[in-house]
Amino acid sequence: MSLSAKSWKIRQSLNSLPPEQRDVVLRRIEHNQTFSEIATELGVPLGTVLTRMRLALQKLQKQLTD
């Protein structure tokens, strides 16, 4: 699979995540925010942010390994 095909598949997988999970992933990866910063900005507990990230990563792993 070419790099552009992989990038497309990753972007498509990110877009398929629930908005709350996608937001956490993008803030962490693209904006280099800490989980604590994300929690503060979103006004949710740190545990909620960590759970959203864990669930998102599980879904992404499943989609990208199929």
C-alpha positions in Angstrom: 0.0 0.0 0.0 1.4 3.4 -1.0 2.0 6.2 1.6 -0.9 8.2 0.1 -3.3 5.2 0.3 -2.2 4.6 4.0 -2.7 8.3 4.8 -6.2 8.2 3.2 -7.1 5.1 5.1 -5.9 6.6 8.4 -7.9 9.8 7.7 -11.0 7.8 6.8 -10.7 5.8 10.0 -10.3 9.0 12.1 -13.4 10.5 10.4 -15.4 7.3 11.3 -14.8 7.8 15.1 -17.5 9.4 17.3 -16.9 13.2 17.4 -15.8 13.1 21.1 -13.2 10.5 20.5 -11.9 12.1 17.2 -11.6 15.4 19.0 -9.4 14.0 21.7 -7.2 12.1 19.2 -6.7 15.2 17.0 -6.0 17.5 20.0 -3.4 15.0 21.3 -1.7 14.2 18.0 -2.1 17.3 15.7 -2.1 20.0 18.4 0.3 18.2 20.8 -1.9 18.9 23.8 -1.5 17.0 27.0 -4.4 14.9 28.3 -4.7 17.3 31.2 -4.9 20.3 28.8 -7.6 18.5 26.7 -9.6 17.8 29.8 -9.5 21.4 31.0 -10.4 22.8 27.6 -13.3 20.4 27.2 -14.5 20.8 30.8 -14.5 17.0 31.4 -12.6 14.8 33.9 -9.2 13.6 33.0 -10.5 10.0 33.2 -13.1 10.8 30.5 -10.4 12.1 28.1 -8.2 9.0 28.8 -11.2 6.7 28.1 -12.1 8.4 24.9 -8.5 8.1 23.7 -8.3 4.4 24.7 -11.6 3.6 22.9 -10.5 5.6 19.8 -7.2 3.8 19.6 -8.9 0.4 19.9 -11.3 1.3 17.1 -8.5 2.6 14.9 -6.4 -0.4 15.5 -9.2 -2.7 14.5 -10.1 -0.7 11.4 -6.4 -0.4 10.2 -5.6 -4.1 10.7 -8.6 -5.4 8.9 
